Amino acid sequence: MPTIRRLPEHLVNRIAAGEVVERPASALKELVENAIDAGARQITVRLSNGGLDMIEVTDDGCGMRADEIALALERHATSKLPDEHIEQVTTMGFRGEALPSIASVARLTVESRPRDSAEGWKRVVDHGQVIADEPAALPPGTRIRCEALFAKVPARRKFLRSARSEYAACQDVVRRLAMARPDIGFVLEHDGRRALAVQPDEALASRVSRLIARELAEDGVLIEAERGASRLTGVAGLPTYNRGVADHQYLFVNGRPVKDRLLVGAVRGAYSDMLARDRHAVLALFLDIPPDEVDVNVHPAKTEVRFRDPAFVRGFLVGALRHALEGAGQKSAQAPSQEAMGRWQAEPLASPTPPPAPALSSLFAREYAPASSRLSEAGSAWRGYEAGVMAEPAARAEPVAEADEPALSYPLGVARGQVAGTYIVAEAEDGLVLVDQHAAHERLVLERLKAAGAQDAMMRSQALLLPEVVELEEAACDALEDKAEALAGFGLVLERFGPAAVLVRAVPSVLGKSDAAALVRDVADDLAKNGDALLLGERLELVLATMACHGSVRAGRVLSVAEMNALLREMERTPRSGQCNHGRPTWVKLAHGDIEKLFGRK
């Protein structure tokens, strides 16, 4: 048998590097976090070849003396943990392994100068070997350069991705850290090209919209909520402003970027009845919680956390998000399509056999036949002359009494007519409003059902004539057993049936003749993924939304002006009426300026 031996220091550092330094982005994250903890006000990042060849981080922080630089390159040496209370850490990191780990798999140059010192110092470590230790000239602060990452570890180097992919990961790291600290200025340069630059002391909402999407400033709501010693801030996109993937959800805990499944599940739960299942919200949320209520040392890279009271955190996030989105009222993120607007202004195409121009006296006697109901062909429909009588128009309008004119001051204005039995045309003080009557009424009915207690009625159970046995893994059965009381509140009644099975005695009555086994397996998977019974709640929300859809005004139904105005007024009183139950907009507005552009007045 081989004898137990103590590993050499350079090999220990390489093993530690495997935990901390997975790719250039992870090394960059450690270096930028060190700069933040050093009290920097300006951080500049330079990359070469996606970080594969060179990563340089320069800051104007407190700096280090020569002896402190040498100590910082030793394992488990840190200034971020002043005492032994590891659970009270408030800095970005504290393990003290980043610099020695990076130095063991790359050529690392550390240059630093304290603010009260006349000169700086430089130390160069090449894959664990100190090759230079000498004075250096630089302004107060620290500059760290990492070159030739994994050059002498080919087994790790060959598993790195392309330079473009590595650069994208590095850019994401800088973007997240810049979001977390709007009081610090950040500059990112790649191969001599400036890719990102933000100034210090920027408002949180402004910093988030600059880094995620500029549209978020108009199509988002501010989040500000407190519960006990916990605080939640950030910007959340309106349900109508969504993406097909969840890569634009940025979550932070105590200023640290995290990727936590509990928080992701809470976001999904908050938007559950406002987004289709294949769409995802765009947001940045910052949760500040007492340090002793969260464990940040779950993962070496600090990207995962564990909460002492996960139910409180989830409820806090869901409640704060829903309250903010309800406060947005009937606001919608959907703007008129630029392509559609462009087609309104399209010049007529030259006809190979143009018809003779009619006499001026007969212009008003002639009628135009619509070539298509599609907006893309509307221009040609208005330009085409045909003999005979025009087909029945797809739009109608009714006169509005002058007494209704003050209604223009309403946010959604006063109804002027209906198009294709589907869209309401309303006039407001600031423009023309188009409303999808079915989508709007669908949201109104859903909110009415909720307010009337339909949600409680949905929780009623329907007992199965013959209880069904569902076989699962033991861990899944344990999770279901722990949540049995909560699931019963949703109408799903379960009992443990041996070590690897559960007995289904009742299902929610509104789900009808559902597959009980498939339902239980989906709930078990959801518990394993999110730590809470989210899926069943979302299914019940979906049933409620389906009920609302069938009970709402259908497209094609002719409404009177009074009915149209009643719908508009109820939309103005109903929260979240700007989007239907699937995240689509219920109305769009053409401002007066847009209309003037259509007719060339601007």
C-alpha positions in Angstrom: 0.0 0.0 0.0 1.3 3.5 -0.8 2.2 5.5 2.3 0.5 8.8 3.2 2.6 11.8 2.4 2.2 15.6 2.5 1.8 17.1 -0.9 4.2 19.8 -2.0 3.1 23.4 -1.8 3.0 24.0 -5.6 0.7 20.9 -6.1 -1.6 22.0 -3.2 -1.9 25.4 -4.9 -2.8 23.7 -8.2 -5.5 21.6 -6.5 -6.9 24.8 -5.0 -6.7 26.5 -8.4 -9.0 23.7 -9.7 -11.7 24.9 -7.3 -11.2 28.7 -7.7 -9.8 29.2 -11.2 -11.9 27.3 -13.7 -11.5 29.7 -16.6 -10.3 33.3 -17.3 -13.7 34.6 -16.1 -13.3 33.0 -12.6 -9.8 34.5 -12.2 -11.0 37.9 -13.3 -13.9 37.7 -10.8 -11.4 37.1 -7.9 -9.2 40.0 -9.0 -12.0 42.5 -9.4 -13.6 41.5 -6.1 -10.2 42.1 -4.4 -10.1 45.6 -6.0 -13.6 46.3 -4.7 -12.7 45.2 -1.1 -9.6 47.4 -1.3 -11.9 50.4 -1.4 -11.3 51.3 -5.1 -13.4 54.0 -6.7 -12.3 53.2 -10.3 -11.5 49.8 -11.7 -10.0 49.2 -15.2 -10.0 45.7 -16.7 -7.9 44.9 -19.8 -8.2 41.6 -21.6 -6.3 40.0 -24.5 -7.6 37.1 -26.5 -10.7 36.7 -24.3 -8.5 36.6 -21.2 -6.6 33.5 -22.4 -3.4 35.5 -23.0 -3.7 38.3 -20.5 -6.0 39.7 -17.8 -5.0 43.0 -16.1 -7.0 44.7 -13.3 -6.0 48.2 -12.2 -7.6 49.9 -9.2 -7.1 53.0 -7.1 -7.6 51.3 -3.8 -5.6 51.3 -0.6 -2.6 49.4 -2.1 -0.1 47.1 -0.4 3.4 47.3 1.0 6.1 44.8 -0.2 5.7 42.5 2.8 1.9 42.5 2.3 2.3 41.5 -1.3 4.4 38.6 -0.3 1.9 37.5 2.4 -1.0 37.9 0.0 0.6 35.3 -2.3 0.5 32.7 0.5 -2.4 30.4 1.0 -5.1 31.3 3.6 -3.7 34.8 4.1 -6.4 37.5 4.0 -7.3 40.9 5.4 -11.0 40.4 4.9 -11.6 38.4 8.1 -10.5 40.5 11.1 -11.7 37.8 13.6 -12.8 34.2 13.8 -16.5 35.0 13.2 -16.6 33.6 9.6 -20.4 33.9 9.5 -20.2 37.7 9.9 -18.1 38.3 6.8 -19.2 41.4 4.8 -16.6 41.5 2.1 -16.7 40.0 -1.4 -14.4 37.1 -0.5 -12.2 35.9 2.3 -10.8 32.4 1.6 -7.3 33.8 0.8 -6.7 31.3 -2.0 -7.3 33.4 -5.1 -3.8 35.0 -5.7 -1.7 31.9 -4.8 -4.0 29.7 -6.9 -3.8 31.9 -9.9 0.0 32.3 -9.5 0.3 28.5 -9.6 -1.2 28.1 -13.0 -0.2 31.4 -14.7 2.4 34.1 -14.8 1.2 36.6 -12.1 2.5 40.1 -11.7 1.4 42.1 -8.7 2.3 45.8 -8.5 1.0 48.0 -5.7 1.6 51.2 -3.9 -0.1 52.4 -0.7 -1.5 55.9 -0.6 1.0 57.1 2.0 4.0 55.6 0.3 6.4 57.4 -2.2 7.1 54.2 -4.2 5.5 50.9 -5.1 6.7 47.3 -5.2 6.4 44.5 -7.8 6.5 40.8 -7.4 6.3 38.3 -10.3 5.4 34.6 -9.8 5.6 32.3 -12.8 3.5 29.1 -12.2 4.5 29.0 -8.5 8.1 30.3 -8.8 9.1 33.8 -7.7 11.1 35.3 -10.6 11.1 39.0 -9.6 10.8 41.1 -6.4 11.7 44.7 -6.9 10.5 48.4 -6.7 8.0 49.6 -9.2 6.7 53.0 -10.4 2.9 53.4 -10.4 0.2 55.7 -8.9 -1.4 54.7 -5.6 -3.4 51.5 -6.0 -2.8 48.1 -7.3 -2.2 46.6 -10.8 -2.4 42.8 -11.2 -1.6 41.1 -14.5 -2.3 37.4 -15.2 -0.7 36.1 -18.4 -0.5 32.7 -20.1 -3.2 31.0 -18.0 -2.7 27.2 -17.9 0.2 27.5 -20.3 2.1 24.8 -18.3 -1.0 22.8 -17.5 -2.1 21.6 -21.0 -4.7 19.3 -19.6 -6.6 22.3 -18.3 -5.8 24.6 -21.2 -7.3 22.3 -23.9 -10.7 22.3 -22.1 -11.0 26.0 -22.3 -13.5 27.4 -24.9 -12.8 29.7 -27.8 -11.6 33.2 -27.1 -15.0 34.7 -28.0 -16.8 32.4 -25.5 -14.2 33.2 -22.7 -14.5 36.9 -23.4 -18.3 36.7 -23.2 -17.9 35.1 -19.7 -15.5 37.8 -18.6 -17.8 40.5 -19.8 -20.7 39.0 -17.8 -18.5 38.9 -14.7 -17.6 42.6 -15.0 -21.3 43.5 -15.8 -22.6 41.8 -12.7 -20.0 43.3 -10.4 -20.6 46.8 -11.9 -24.3 46.4 -11.2 -23.6 45.4 -7.6 -21.5 48.5 -7.0 -22.9 51.6 -8.7 -20.7 53.7 -6.5 -17.6 52.4 -8.4 -16.6 53.3 -12.0 -15.7 50.4 -14.3 -13.9 50.2 -17.6 -13.5 47.1 -19.7 -11.1 46.9 -22.7 -10.7 43.9 -24.9 -7.8 43.8 -27.4 -7.5 47.6 -27.2 -11.2 48.2 -27.8 -13.3 49.7 -25.0 -16.3 47.5 -24.5 -17.8 48.9 -21.3 -17.4 52.2 -19.3 -19.6 53.4 -16.4 -19.0 56.3 -14.1 -18.9 56.1 -10.3 -21.8 57.3 -8.1 -24.5 56.4 -10.6 -28.1 55.8 -9.5 -28.9 52.1 -9.3 -31.7 52.2 -11.8 -29.5 54.1 -14.3 -26.6 51.6 -13.8 -28.8 48.6 -14.3 -30.5 49.9 -17.4 -27.2 50.8 -18.9 -25.7 47.4 -18.3 -28.8 45.2 -19.1 -30.8 47.1 -21.7 -31.6 50.8 -22.1 -35.3 49.9 -22.6 -35.5 48.7 -19.0 -35.5 52.4 -17.9 -39.0 52.8 -19.5 -40.2 49.2 -19.5 -39.3 48.4 -15.9 -40.4 49.2 -12.3 -38.3 50.1 -9.3 -38.2 47.6 -6.4 -37.9 49.0 -2.9 -39.2 46.8 -0.1 -38.2 46.1 3.5 -39.3 43.3 5.9 -37.6 43.3 9.3 -33.9 43.6 8.8 -34.0 42.5 5.2 -34.2 44.8 2.2 -34.9 44.3 -1.5 -34.0 46.8 -4.2 -33.6 46.7 -7.9 -35.4 47.0 -11.3 -37.9 44.5 -12.7 -39.0 44.4 -16.3 -42.7 44.6 -17.1 -44.2 41.2 -18.0 -44.6 42.4 -21.6 -40.8 43.1 -21.7 -39.5 39.5 -21.6 -37.0 37.2 -23.2 -36.9 33.6 -24.5 -34.1 32.6 -22.1 -33.3 33.5 -18.5 -29.9 35.0 -19.1 -31.0 38.5 -18.3 -31.9 37.8 -14.6 -29.3 39.2 -12.3 -29.5 38.3 -8.6 -27.4 39.6 -5.8 -27.2 38.7 -2.1 -25.5 41.3 0.2 -23.8 42.8 -2.9 -22.5 39.4 -4.2 -23.6 38.1 -7.6 -25.2 34.6 -7.1 -27.0 32.0 -9.1 -29.4 30.6 -6.6 -32.3 28.2 -7.5 -34.4 29.5 -4.6 -34.2 33.1 -5.9 -34.8 32.0 -9.5 -37.9 30.0 -8.4 -39.2 33.0 -6.5 -38.9 35.1 -9.6 -40.7 32.6 -11.6 -43.5 32.3 -9.0 -43.9 36.1 -8.9 -44.5 36.2 -12.7 -46.4 33.0 -12.9 -49.7 34.3 -14.0 -48.2 37.1 -16.2 -45.8 35.2 -18.5 -46.0 32.2 -20.7 -44.0 29.2 -19.5 -41.4 29.6 -22.2 -40.8 33.3 -21.5 -38.6 34.8 -18.8 -38.5 38.1 -17.0 -35.7 40.7 -17.3 -34.6 42.1 -13.9 -31.8 42.8 -11.4 -32.6 42.2 -7.8 -30.4 43.1 -4.8 -31.3 41.4 -1.5 -29.6 42.7 1.7 -30.0 40.3 4.6 -28.3 40.0 8.0 -25.0 38.0 7.5 -26.0 35.4 10.1 -29.2 34.6 8.0 -27.2 33.4 5.0 -24.2 31.1 4.4 -22.1 32.5 1.6 -19.3 29.9 1.9 -21.2 27.1 0.3 -19.2 27.2 -2.9 -15.5 28.2 -3.4 -16.4 30.8 -6.0 -19.2 32.2 -3.7 -21.8 31.9 -6.5 -24.2 29.8 -4.3 -25.7 30.7 -1.0 -27.8 28.9 1.6 -30.5 30.7 3.6 -31.4 30.0 7.2 -35.1 30.7 6.4 -35.8 30.0 2.7 -39.6 30.3 3.0 -39.2 33.9 4.3 -36.8 34.8 1.5 -39.1 33.4 -1.2 -42.2 35.0 0.3 -40.4 38.3 0.6 -39.2 38.3 -3.1 -42.6 37.2 -4.5 -44.5 39.7 -2.4 -42.2 42.6 -3.3 -42.2 41.8 -7.0 -46.0 41.4 -7.2 -46.6 44.6 -5.3 -44.3 46.6 -7.6 -45.8 45.1 -10.8 -49.3 45.8 -9.5 -48.2 49.4 -8.9 -47.4 49.7 -12.6 -51.1 49.6 -13.2 -52.1 49.3 -16.9 -48.6 50.2 -18.1 -47.4 48.1 -21.0 -43.9 47.8 -22.5 -45.1 47.1 -26.0 -44.4 49.9 -28.5 -45.7 50.1 -32.1 -43.6 48.0 -34.4 -41.0 50.0 -36.2 -41.5 47.8 -39.2 -45.3 48.4 -39.2 -44.7 52.1 -38.8 -42.3 52.1 -41.7 -44.9 50.3 -43.9 -47.4 53.1 -43.2 -45.0 55.5 -45.0 -44.0 53.2 -47.9 -44.0 54.9 -51.2 -46.4 53.4 -53.8 -44.8 51.0 -56.3 -45.0 51.9 -60.0 -47.7 49.9 -61.7 -46.9 48.3 -65.1 -50.3 49.3 -66.4 -51.5 52.3 -64.3 -55.2 52.9 -64.4 -56.4 56.1 -65.9 -56.7 58.9 -63.3 -60.4 59.5 -62.4 -61.9 62.9 -62.7 -61.7 65.0 -59.6 -65.5 65.1 -59.3 -65.6 61.3 -59.1 -62.9 60.8 -56.6 -65.3 60.8 -53.7 -67.8 58.6 -55.5 -65.3 55.8 -56.0 -64.6 53.3 -53.3 -61.5 51.3 -52.6 -61.5 47.6 -52.1 -59.0 46.3 -49.4 -56.5 44.0 -50.9 -55.8 42.3 -47.6 -56.5 42.8 -43.9 -52.8 42.6 -43.1 -51.2 45.9 -42.2 -48.3 45.1 -44.5 -50.6 45.4 -47.5 -52.7 48.2 -46.2 -50.9 50.7 -48.4 -51.7 48.9 -51.6 -55.3 48.4 -50.5 -55.8 52.2 -50.2 -54.0 52.8 -53.5 -55.9 50.2 -55.6 -58.9 51.2 -57.8 -61.5 48.7 -58.6 -64.9 48.9 -60.2 -68.0 47.9 -58.3 -69.0 48.2 -54.7 -66.5 47.9 -51.8 -66.8 45.0 -49.4 -68.3 45.5 -46.0 -65.8 47.6 -44.0 -63.9 45.8 -41.1 -64.2 48.9 -38.8 -67.0 51.0 -37.5 -67.4 54.1 -35.3 -70.2 55.6 -33.4 -70.7 59.3 -32.6 -69.7 60.4 -29.1 -71.6 63.1 -27.4 -69.7 66.2 -26.5 -70.4 65.5 -22.9 -67.9 62.7 -23.2 -65.0 64.9 -24.3 -63.6 65.3 -20.8 -63.0 61.6 -20.8 -60.0 62.3 -23.0 -58.1 63.0 -19.8 -58.4 59.4 -18.8 -55.1 57.5 -19.3 -56.7 55.2 -21.9 -58.9 58.0 -23.3 -62.4 57.6 -24.8 -63.5 55.0 -27.3 -64.1 56.2 -30.8 -64.7 52.9 -32.6 -63.9 49.2 -33.2 -61.8 47.5 -35.9 -62.4 44.0 -37.1 -64.6 43.3 -34.1 -61.3 42.8 -32.1 -59.5 46.1 -31.5 -60.9 49.2 -29.8 -59.8 52.5 -31.1 -59.7 55.2 -28.3 -58.6 58.8 -28.3 -56.5 60.1 -25.4 -55.1 63.6 -24.7 -51.6 62.4 -25.7 -52.4 60.1 -28.6 -54.3 57.2 -30.2 -54.8 54.0 -28.1 -55.4 50.6 -29.7 -56.8 47.9 -27.3 -57.0 44.2 -27.9 -60.5 43.6 -26.3 -60.1 39.9 -25.7 -56.6 40.1 -24.2 -57.7 43.0 -22.0 -60.9 41.4 -20.8 -59.0 38.2 -20.1 -56.8 39.9 -17.6 -59.8 41.7 -16.0 -61.7 38.5 -15.5 -58.6 36.8 -14.0 -58.2 39.6 -11.5 -61.9 39.4 -10.7 -61.8 35.7 -10.0 -58.9 36.2 -7.7 -60.6 39.0 -5.8 -63.8 36.9 -5.5 -61.9 34.1 -3.8 -61.8 31.7 -6.8 -58.3 30.8 -5.8 -59.6 29.4 -2.5 -62.2 27.4 -4.3 -59.5 25.9 -6.5 -57.8 24.4 -3.5 -60.6 22.0 -2.9 -59.6 18.3 -3.2 -61.3 15.6 -5.2 -60.8 12.3 -3.5 -59.8 9.4 -5.8 -62.0 6.4 -5.8 -59.0 4.2 -5.6 -55.8 5.8 -4.1 -52.9 5.6 -6.6 -49.5 4.4 -5.7 -46.6 6.4 -7.3 -43.1 5.0 -7.1 -40.3 7.5 -6.8 -36.8 7.7 -5.5 -36.5 7.7 -1.8 -35.1 11.3 -1.7 -38.1 12.5 -3.7 -40.5 10.7 -1.4 -38.8 12.4 1.6 -39.2 15.8 0.0 -42.9 15.2 -0.7 -43.4 13.9 2.8 -41.8 17.1 4.2 -44.1 19.3 2.1 -47.3 17.1 2.5 -49.1 19.8 4.6 -48.3 22.5 2.1 -49.4 20.4 -0.8 -52.6 19.5 0.9 -53.3 23.3 1.0 -53.2 23.1 -2.8 -55.6 20.2 -2.8 -53.0 17.4 -3.4 -53.2 14.9 -0.5 -50.3 12.5 -0.2 -49.2 9.8 2.2 -45.9 8.0 2.5 -46.2 4.4 1.2 -43.0 2.6 2.0 -39.5 3.8 1.4 -39.8 4.5 -2.3 -43.4 5.3 -3.0 -46.2 7.7 -2.1 -50.0 7.2 -2.0 -52.1 9.8 -3.8 -55.5 10.1 -2.0 -56.8 13.3 -3.6 -56.0 15.8 -6.3 -57.1 19.5 -6.8 -60.7 19.4 -8.1 -60.1 22.0 -10.8 -57.5 19.8 -12.5 -60.3 17.3 -13.4 -59.2 13.9 -14.7 -55.5 14.6 -14.6 -52.8 12.0 -14.5 -52.1 11.8 -10.7 -48.8 10.0 -11.2 -47.5 12.5 -13.7 -48.6 15.4 -11.5 -46.8 14.0 -8.4 -43.6 13.3 -10.4 -43.6 16.9 -11.8 -44.1 18.3 -8.3 -41.3 16.1 -6.9 -39.0 17.4 -9.7 -40.0 20.9 -8.9 -39.3 20.4 -5.2 -35.8 19.0 -6.1 -35.1 22.0 -8.4 -36.6 24.9 -6.4 -37.0 23.7 -2.9 -40.7 24.5 -2.8 -44.0 23.4 -4.4 -44.1 26.0 -7.2 -45.2 23.9 -10.1 -48.6 22.9 -8.6 -49.3 26.5 -7.7 -48.5 27.5 -11.3 -50.7 24.8 -12.7 -53.6 26.1 -10.6 -52.9 29.6 -11.8 -52.9 28.2 -15.3 -56.4 26.7 -14.7 -57.6 30.0 -13.3 -56.2 31.8 -16.4 -57.9 29.3 -18.7 -61.2 29.9 -16.9 -60.6 33.7 -17.4 -59.9 33.2 -21.1 -63.2 31.3 -21.6 -65.2 33.8 -19.7 -63.8 36.9 -21.4 -65.0 38.9 -24.4 -64.1 37.0 -27.5 -62.4 38.5 -30.6 -65.0 39.3 -33.2 -67.7 40.4 -30.9 -69.2 43.8 -31.7 -69.3 46.2 -28.7 -71.1 49.4 -28.3 -69.2 52.6 -27.4 -70.6 52.4 -23.9 -69.2 48.8 -23.5 -65.9 49.9 -24.9 -65.6 52.8 -22.5 -66.6 50.6 -19.6 -63.8 48.2 -20.5 -61.3 51.0 -20.7 -62.3 52.4 -17.3 -62.0 49.0 -15.7 -58.6 48.5 -17.2 -57.5 51.8 -15.6 -58.6 50.5 -12.2 -57.2 47.0 -12.5 -53.5 46.2 -11.6 -51.4 44.6 -14.3 -54.0 45.3 -17.0 -51.2 46.2 -19.4 -50.6 42.6 -20.2 -52.8 39.5 -20.7 -52.3 36.3 -18.7 -49.5 35.2 -21.2 -47.4 38.3 -21.0 -48.7 39.9 -24.3 -49.6 43.5 -24.4 -53.3 44.5 -24.1 -52.9 48.0 -25.6 -50.4 50.1 -27.6 -50.4 53.9 -28.0 -49.5 56.0 -31.0 -48.4 59.4 -29.6 -49.4 62.6 -31.4 -45.8 62.9 -32.6 -45.9 59.4 -34.1 -49.1 60.2 -36.0 -47.7 63.5 -37.3 -44.6 61.6 -38.6 -47.0 59.2 -40.5 -48.4 62.2 -42.4 -45.1 64.0 -42.9 -45.9 66.8 -40.5 -42.7 66.3 -38.6 
